[in-house]
Each structure stands twice: as C-alpha cells, then as structure tokens.
Amino acid sequence: MVGSLARYLRMLGCDTEYARGWSDDEIVRRARAEERVVLTRDRELARRAPGSVLLTSPRLADQLRAAWSAMPAIPTELRFERCTLCNGTLARVTGTPSIDLPAGVPRDRVAAGLPLYRCEECAHIYWEGSHTAEVRRRLNEWSGRTPT
C-alpha cells in the first residue's frame, strides 16, 4: 500500500524495508526484531504493531508529512545513500567508470565529472538528472522548506 512512500524514504537516506508479500505476523515479528517502525494504511496491522504509524491518506505527500510528523529525525533533503529498488547501500563510483553504463546515463556529463552512485547490492546506477530536480522540488514543497 505504501510502496511509493518506501521509495521516497530511501531517497531521503532512510533504511526502509518494504514488506511486499509478508503476512501481518511476519511484519510485526520483523519490526520488533529489527526495531523498525511500521508505516501502514492497514488499521488492524497498525493496532498490532507497537509504535506503528497509521497513514490515513492515499496521497504520497500526506504520507510523507505524517512520517515527518511522527519521526522528525527523517531528513527532508534528497540523499544518495540508499537504493530505491532494494534498499542497498549506494557507493560513489570514483574515477572513470569501469562498469558498463546503462542506457540513459549522460556519458558526456559523467566524463565532465557528474557523480555516479552504484548500489552495492543490486548494482543499479544513480546520478543527478532532471528527475532528481523534480524530486527535490516535491520534497521542498511537501516539507514546507524553501529551496536554497
């Protein structure tokens, strides 16, 4: 129910597990064992998971605001620390990339010094691009921050 929220929390650098296909019992057990906060739109799951945050809106902006309200330590600025796909740790690619760059990577900008980041788990590549600017704009708007 909150897959987009999980991706955005990862963009903010949060270690975010997305419980796709898990039973409620498994979610509660793992949240306790890993000391995680459950963010959910499921009222019954929220009731069963101590310290959970019940998200009442289907809108991503409202869900992020609810997460920030419940956990003020969540950053509001985009970070290149977590893979949005698998939650793995991102590492900056240094020097001339020796990896095969996927289609869409602006090779001329990489050659001019554009930083690349690679997931240490799934090897997905990230870089600053037009999509990044749009995500930053949304985060600024949703968090009430004025862009610098």
C-alpha positions in Angstrom: 0.0 0.0 0.0 2.9 2.4 0.6 5.5 1.4 -2.0 6.0 4.9 -3.2 6.5 6.1 0.3 9.2 3.4 0.8 11.0 4.6 -2.3 10.9 8.3 -1.2 12.1 7.4 2.3 15.0 5.6 0.7 15.7 8.7 -1.4 16.0 10.5 1.9 18.6 8.0 3.1 16.3 6.0 5.4 16.9 2.3 5.8 13.4 1.3 4.7 12.2 -2.3 4.4 9.1 -2.8 2.1 7.0 -5.7 3.3 5.7 -7.0 -0.1 4.1 -10.4 0.3 4.7 -10.7 4.0 1.9 -11.7 6.4 1.0 -9.3 9.2 2.5 -11.7 11.7 5.8 -11.6 9.8 5.7 -7.8 9.6 5.1 -7.4 13.3 7.8 -10.0 14.2 10.4 -8.5 12.0 9.6 -4.9 13.0 10.2 -5.9 16.7 13.3 -7.9 15.9 14.9 -5.1 13.8 13.5 -2.2 15.9 11.6 -0.8 12.9 8.6 1.5 12.8 5.7 0.1 10.8 4.1 2.7 8.4 0.9 1.4 7.2 -2.6 2.2 5.9 -3.9 -1.1 7.4 -5.7 -0.2 10.7 -5.5 -3.8 12.0 -1.8 -4.0 11.3 -1.2 -0.6 13.0 -3.2 -1.8 16.0 -1.0 -4.9 16.3 2.4 -3.3 15.7 3.5 -1.3 18.7 4.8 2.2 17.8 3.4 2.0 14.3 2.2 5.0 12.3 -1.2 4.7 10.7 -1.3 6.6 7.4 -4.8 7.8 6.7 -4.3 9.3 3.3 -3.5 7.5 0.0 -1.6 10.6 -1.2 2.2 10.3 -1.1 2.7 14.0 0.1 0.3 13.4 3.0 2.0 10.1 3.9 5.5 11.7 3.9 4.2 14.6 6.1 2.7 12.0 8.5 6.1 10.2 8.6 8.0 13.5 9.2 5.5 14.4 12.0 5.8 11.1 13.7 9.6 10.9 13.2 11.1 14.4 13.0 14.6 13.0 12.5 13.7 11.8 9.0 15.6 14.1 6.6 13.8 16.3 4.2 16.6 16.5 1.6 17.4 14.1 -1.1 20.5 11.9 -0.4 22.3 9.3 -2.5 22.7 6.7 0.3 20.0 4.0 -0.3 18.9 2.2 -3.4 15.3 2.9 -4.2 14.9 -0.6 -5.6 16.4 -2.9 -3.0 17.4 -0.6 0.0 21.0 -1.5 -0.5 23.8 1.0 0.3 24.9 3.3 -2.5 28.6 3.9 -3.1 30.0 6.7 -5.2 31.7 5.5 -8.4 35.2 7.0 -8.3 37.4 7.7 -11.3 36.5 6.7 -14.8 33.6 4.2 -14.5 34.9 0.8 -15.3 31.3 -0.6 -15.3 29.1 -0.8 -18.3 26.8 2.2 -18.0 23.1 1.6 -18.8 21.2 3.4 -21.5 20.1 6.9 -20.4 23.2 7.7 -18.4 24.5 11.0 -19.7 28.0 9.8 -20.7 29.2 13.3 -21.6 28.2 14.7 -18.2 29.8 11.7 -16.5 33.1 12.4 -18.4 32.8 16.0 -17.2 32.6 14.9 -13.6 28.9 14.1 -12.9 28.9 11.8 -9.9 27.5 8.3 -10.3 26.4 6.1 -7.4 26.1 2.3 -7.6 24.1 0.1 -5.3 26.3 -2.4 -3.5 23.6 -5.0 -3.5 21.9 -4.9 -6.9 24.4 -2.7 -8.9 21.7 -0.2 -10.0 23.2 3.1 -11.1 22.1 6.6 -10.0 23.0 10.1 -11.0 21.8 13.7 -10.7 19.4 14.4 -13.5 16.1 16.1 -14.4 14.2 13.6 -12.3 16.3 14.4 -9.3 15.4 18.1 -9.7 11.7 17.2 -9.7 12.1 15.0 -6.6 13.9 17.9 -4.8 11.1 20.3 -5.8 8.4 17.9 -4.5 10.3 17.4 -1.2 10.7 21.1 -0.7 7.0 21.7 -1.4 5.8 18.8 0.8 8.2 19.6 3.7 7.5 23.4 3.6 11.1 24.1 3.0 12.3 27.0 0.8 14.8 25.8 -1.8 18.3 27.1 -1.4 
